[in-house]
Amino acid sequence: MSEHTERFTGRVEDYERYRMRYSTAVIEILVGRCGLRREHMVADIGAGTGMLAELFLQHGNAVIAVEPNDDMRSACARLESAWPGLLVVKATAEATGLEDASVDYIAVGRAFHWFDLERAAKEFRRILRPGGWVVLASNSRERDDSPQSVEYEALLREHGTDYEANRERYEIAPRVDAFFAGGELFREEIRGEQRLTLEELIGQTQSLSVTPESGHANYEGMQRALREFFARWAVDGVLVMSTVCRVACGRFGIPA
């Protein structure tokens, strides 16, 4: 287990309640460009509370949700009663415990940047069936498209616990290129916006692994800064934040 596994312990309630859901446009991309069918088996790696898994379940796919964090996995397991096609297991991206050539698609949401990519690539090759796709889908706010988004980034940098140390980790494009080197890769972007109340802004921010929890020396400063940020940018009690879902779909090349 990596030390990153426990970064979201204690944040599950905010994560489930306030994190932005994935657009059904992700499924439309996979159907149109990758040939996704309902009979395909999907492994959601680093599944968290199951937001990406649920998108595939709604499409009709069976999903194995692989999640190492106990709190996150317990939240995901609550979906099993509503979705008979869901199986939730405790494992990591680097050691899923799944059988060889057992899945048609591997889906990864907001977790790729925490993986040991060399070991994860080896494991993904092992569990994928021939011709199988890896789908990386990452919902996020726009980080530098406006004075508002730049100010929010500065707020996280000033009051967060280790945001600056981890920011480079979130810029995954070069690592995605390397992950599929010698294979096949395409990218799509789905742009949108969030409309947040003050409660939703605070809850979504607190769901981030880099924000201070109650009792931390930076907590009160973060809460004060969020209220000031909201007061400065909200209109009629609603803050509009630009968002983007980046989808990267790849297939591994034949090993040399």
N, C-alpha and C positions, 0 to 999 in steps of 0.2 A: 504494500500500500504506500502511496505517495503522501507526503505531508499536505499536499493540496486537497486530498480527499476530505479533510475535516474543515475546509474553509467555509463551508455553508452550514455547518452544524449551528443550530439556533436561529437560522434565518429562513427556515422553510415556510413558516406562516406568511411572512411578508413576500417571499418568492412566489408562492402559489397565488396569493391574493392580488399582487400588484404587478408582476412581470407581464410584459406584452406577449400575447399569444401569436402563434405563427399563422400567416395567411394561407388560405386554401390555394393560393396561386403557386405555392411550393409544389403541391401535388399536380397541378396543371402542367408545370414545367416538366416534372418527372414522367408524366403520362406522355406528353408530346415529344420529348427529346430523348428519354431513356426507355420508353416502352413499359413503364410500370403497369402491372396488372394486379387485380385483386388477389390472385392466387400466389403472388410472390411473397416469400418470407422475408421479414425485415428484422434486423438487429439494431436497436437503438442503443448506442454506446455512450455512457455518461448520461443516462436518460433523465437524471434529476427527478422532478416530480411528475414527469410523463407528458409534458406539453407537446413535444414533437411526436412521441409515440401515439398520442391520441389523434393526431392529424392522419396518420397512416391507418389507425383503427377505424376511423370514420370513413375512410376510403374503402375499407373491407379487407385490409391486409392483416394477417397474424403478425404479432410483434413480440420479440424477446427483448425486454428492457434490462439492460445491464447497468447497474449503479452501485458503486462502492460505499457511498455515504449512507449511514443507517437512517438518519432523519429523512433524507431525500427519498430513499428507497421505500420507506414506510408510507410516505405520501403517495408515491407512485403505485404501490400495491393496493391502495384503496380503489384504484380504477379497475382492478381485476374483476370485481363483482359486476361492474357495468359492461365490461368487455371480455367475454369468454376467450377471445383470441389473444389475450395478453398474458404473458408469463414474465414475472419480475424475478431477477436473480442478483445475488450479491457477487460482484466480480469487477474487474478493471478492464480498461481498454487494452492493456498489455497482456492480460491473462483472462480471457472471457470465460473459459471453461466450456465453450460451445464446441460441437463436433466439427471435424474437418468438412469443408464444402457443404455447409448446412444452411446457408442463407443466400438470398438473391441480392439483397440490398443491405448495406450498412449505413445507418443514418447517425449523424452526430450534430447535436444542437450547439449550445453555448458551452462546449467542453473541450474542443480540439486543442485550444491553447494550453491546457493543463496536461496533455498526454506526453509521455516519452515517445516521440514520433518514430524513432527507429524501431523500437520494440512493437509499437502499435501497428506499424506498416506490416511487419512480419506476421503479426496475429491476424490482421485483416485479410491478408493474402491466404492465410490458412483456412479461415472459416467461410470465405466467399466461394460461391460456385463459379465455374468458368464463365467469364463475361459479366460477372456481377459488378454493380456500381457502388461507389462510396459517395454519399450525399452529405455535404457540410452546409448547414443552414444556421445563420447567425443573425438574430434580431438585435438591433442596437439603435441608439440615438445617433443622429448626425453630430459629429464631434467638432467640426470647425466650419460649418456652412453659414454661420451668422454670429453677430455679437452675443446673442443669447446663448448659443451652444458653447462658444468660447468661454463665456463667463461660468457656465456650469462646469466645464472642465477645470477651470481654475479653482472653483470651489472644492471639487474632489481632490485636487492636488494639494490644496492648503490644509483641508480638514480631514482627509482620508488617512487611513493607517499606513498603507504602503502602495498608494495608487501610482506614484511616480516610478517606483521600482518595478511595477507590473505592467505599466502602460505599453511598453514595447512588446510584451507577450501577446497583447490583444491584436497587434498588427500581424495577421497571420498569412497574408498573401504570398510572401516569398517562401514560407514554409509549406504552403499548399502546393506551390509550383514544384518544390523539391520532393514532396511526398509522392507526387504522380509523375515524376521525371521518367521519360521513356514510355509513358502510357498515353492516356487520353484525358483531356480536361476541358470543361467549358464553365463559364460563369454567367449568372444572371443577377440582376438587382431588382428588388420590389420596394418601391418607395411609398411612404405614407406619412401619417402623423398620429400623434397621441394627443388627447385632450384630457388634462389632468387637473383634479382638484388639489388643494394643498395636502390633504391626507394622502392622496395617491402619489403625489410627488415624493413626499417623505417616505412612504412605504416602499416605493420602487427603489429609492436611493438606499434605504436600509437593507434591501435584498441583495445589494452588491457586496461582494466579499471584501472589498477594500474600504468599507465605511465603518466607523467606530460604533460599537454596540453600547447600550446603556451601561454606565459605570466607567467607561473609558475616558481618559483625560480629554479627548477631542470631541466627545459626544455632544456636549452642550453647545460648543462652538459650531459644530456641523448643523445642529437643529436651528440655531439662530440664523446661520447663513442661508439655510434653505428657506426659512420664512421671509427673509429679506429678498432673496432671489425671486420668490413667488410674487411678492408684493410689487416688485419692479417690473415683471414681465407678464403677469396674468392680466386678462381683460374679463371683466364681469365674473370673477371667481374661477376662471379657467385658464390654464397654461397650455399653450399649443407647442409641442416639440416635434420637430421633423425626425423621421425614422427611416431606416433602410434595413431590409432583410437581404443579406448577401448569400447567394446560393452557389456553391461550387460542386460540380459533379464530375467524378473522375473514375477511370478504370486503370488498373495497374498494367504495365507492360509485361512482356514475358521476361523472366529473370535471365540474366546473361549466363 
